[in-house]
Amino acid sequence: MRELTNEYLEEAIEDSKPFASDGNVNMSLPTFDETMKDMLGVSIITPEKECYSAGDHKQYIPMQSTSKIIGLMLALQDFGKDRVFQAVGMEPMGDFFNSISSLEYHDTSKPFNPMINAGAIAVSALIKGQSPENRFKRYMDFLKDITDNDDLQISEEVYEAEKANGARNRALAYFMQSTGTLVTDVEEALDLYFRMNSVMMCCDDFARVGLFLARGGRSPREDEPLIPPHHLRTVKAIMMTSGMYNSSGHYAVEAGFPMKSGVSGSIIGAIPGRMGIGVIGPAIDKKGNSTAGGALVKKLSLDLGLNMFGVDRIG
């Protein structure tokens, strides 16, 4: 087993970078272009607040679907598990993250889980607030508490692009309205969803979200729980089964800890009691996961012994 050091992480970055050639940069995101294809960065933060980083760890990218973790936690806080999972399921699915057919052709009118786009839109509709601006402020306040970073900001450029390119997400939302799954104002739910996707973070911020999950939902500022343990268990279980889109089973086997990816190339990982991991690698595969970032987290799991399903020695 390898020792966690900055030098080890630099070595792991170099070993994983070639896998970027298997993916493509999501050009629908503003400022994203081919010059970012070989970018790869990682930060790991331990419960003792030791931070190890390597590669392009200071590069800021939009949260995209990693925001779904935060939205789910807020909805669970606001309405509880029973109400949230009336609106969205908790099962993995084999279709793509932005699939419409999964809503229409299966024996259910609700999205399979909160980690796909339709599920996240349904969850966004459950976050309390008197206006979209108020709901988004609650989201940002919670995110800033989790990351201990008051400087986090939304990218207006990304937000405008999300709205301009949001036809498929609107189709998902209005279909859910037609079946009675989405009972609040559709455009307000979509607006919050677009805003959450557009918050800019770097590897340190992503790793702090992972550490928050790994430390039992405790605030890094006051060391007090911000979310009850039963809600935290729900979030981590959904991340394990569905957080890497329809490659989640592969990553459960090959990495073996809760993760969530985004089409910006972001990955959040949480190893309970041990560390939070934040990765950026903008080259993604057809399923929406970072190719170099995915190779990196699998290498980290193997080298550092992070797989939660490892055989325990008894006696």
ChimeraX attribute file (.defattr): number of C-alpha atoms within 10 A of each C-alpha:
attribute: neighborCount
match mode: 1-to-1
recipient: residues
	/A:1	7
	/A:2	10
	/A:3	10
	/A:4	13
	/A:5	14
	/A:6	17
	/A:7	13
	/A:8	16
	/A:9	22
	/A:10	16
	/A:11	13
	/A:12	20
	/A:13	24
	/A:14	14
	/A:15	14
	/A:16	20
	/A:17	21
	/A:18	13
	/A:19	19
	/A:20	25
	/A:21	14
	/A:22	14
	/A:23	20
	/A:24	21
	/A:25	23
	/A:26	20
	/A:27	12
	/A:28	13
	/A:29	20
	/A:30	15
	/A:31	12
	/A:32	15
	/A:33	15
	/A:34	14
	/A:35	9
	/A:36	16
	/A:37	22
	/A:38	19
	/A:39	21
	/A:40	29
	/A:41	27
	/A:42	31
	/A:43	26
	/A:44	29
	/A:45	23
	/A:46	20
	/A:47	17
	/A:48	8
	/A:49	12
	/A:50	9
	/A:51	18
	/A:52	19
	/A:53	23
	/A:54	23
	/A:55	22
	/A:56	19
	/A:57	21
	/A:58	17
	/A:59	16
	/A:60	16
	/A:61	23
	/A:62	26
	/A:63	26
	/A:64	24
	/A:65	29
	/A:66	26
	/A:67	23
	/A:68	29
	/A:69	22
	/A:70	18
	/A:71	26
	/A:72	27
	/A:73	23
	/A:74	23
	/A:75	21
	/A:76	24
	/A:77	17
	/A:78	15
	/A:79	14
	/A:80	14
	/A:81	16
	/A:82	9
	/A:83	13
	/A:84	20
	/A:85	20
	/A:86	10
	/A:87	23
	/A:88	24
	/A:89	16
	/A:90	18
	/A:91	12
	/A:92	22
	/A:93	18
	/A:94	12
	/A:95	14
	/A:96	17
	/A:97	20
	/A:98	16
	/A:99	17
	/A:100	19
	/A:101	11
	/A:102	20
	/A:103	18
	/A:104	15
	/A:105	9
	/A:106	11
	/A:107	8
	/A:108	13
	/A:109	19
	/A:110	23
	/A:111	30
	/A:112	22
	/A:113	25
	/A:114	30
	/A:115	32
	/A:116	24
	/A:117	23
	/A:118	29
	/A:119	26
	/A:120	24
	/A:121	30
	/A:122	32
	/A:123	27
	/A:124	28
	/A:125	25
	/A:126	24
	/A:127	23
	/A:128	17
	/A:129	13
	/A:130	7
	/A:131	11
	/A:132	20
	/A:133	14
	/A:134	13
	/A:135	21
	/A:136	21
	/A:137	13
	/A:138	16
	/A:139	20
	/A:140	20
	/A:141	14
	/A:142	18
	/A:143	21
	/A:144	17
	/A:145	18
	/A:146	24
	/A:147	22
	/A:148	16
	/A:149	15
	/A:150	11
	/A:151	8
	/A:152	17
	/A:153	14
	/A:154	17
	/A:155	17
	/A:156	12
	/A:157	12
	/A:158	23
	/A:159	22
	/A:160	15
	/A:161	16
	/A:162	23
	/A:163	16
	/A:164	9
	/A:165	13
	/A:166	14
	/A:167	11
	/A:168	14
	/A:169	21
	/A:170	18
	/A:171	13
	/A:172	22
	/A:173	24
	/A:174	17
	/A:175	18
	/A:176	24
	/A:177	16
	/A:178	11
	/A:179	14
	/A:180	13
	/A:181	18
	/A:182	23
	/A:183	14
	/A:184	14
	/A:185	12
	/A:186	17
	/A:187	14
	/A:188	17
	/A:189	23
	/A:190	23
	/A:191	19
	/A:192	23
	/A:193	29
	/A:194	22
	/A:195	25
	/A:196	25
	/A:197	22
	/A:198	26
	/A:199	22
	/A:200	19
	/A:201	23
	/A:202	23
	/A:203	29
	/A:204	27
	/A:205	28
	/A:206	27
	/A:207	27
	/A:208	31
	/A:209	29
	/A:210	30
	/A:211	33
	/A:212	26
	/A:213	28
	/A:214	24
	/A:215	22
	/A:216	19
	/A:217	22
	/A:218	20
	/A:219	19
	/A:220	19
	/A:221	10
	/A:222	9
	/A:223	10
	/A:224	11
	/A:225	14
	/A:226	19
	/A:227	18
	/A:228	14
	/A:229	14
	/A:230	12
	/A:231	19
	/A:232	20
	/A:233	14
	/A:234	15
	/A:235	22
	/A:236	23
	/A:237	16
	/A:238	22
	/A:239	28
	/A:240	21
	/A:241	25
	/A:242	30
	/A:243	33
	/A:244	29
	/A:245	26
	/A:246	20
	/A:247	18
	/A:248	23
	/A:249	17
	/A:250	12
	/A:251	22
	/A:252	22
	/A:253	13
	/A:254	17
	/A:255	25
	/A:256	23
	/A:257	23
	/A:258	28
	/A:259	30
	/A:260	27
	/A:261	30
	/A:262	26
	/A:263	24
	/A:264	27
	/A:265	32
	/A:266	34
	/A:267	30
	/A:268	29
	/A:269	30
	/A:270	28
	/A:271	23
	/A:272	20
	/A:273	14
	/A:274	15
	/A:275	25
	/A:276	29
	/A:277	30
	/A:278	31
	/A:279	33
	/A:280	32
	/A:281	33
	/A:282	32
	/A:283	30
	/A:284	27
	/A:285	20
	/A:286	12
	/A:287	16
	/A:288	24
	/A:289	26
	/A:290	32
	/A:291	26
	/A:292	32
	/A:293	30
	/A:294	27
	/A:295	20
	/A:296	26
	/A:297	27
	/A:298	20
	/A:299	19
	/A:300	21
	/A:301	17
	/A:302	16
	/A:303	15
	/A:304	13
	/A:305	14
	/A:306	21
	/A:307	19
	/A:308	16
	/A:309	11
	/A:310	9
	/A:311	7
	/A:312	7
	/A:313	5
	/A:314	4
	/A:315	3
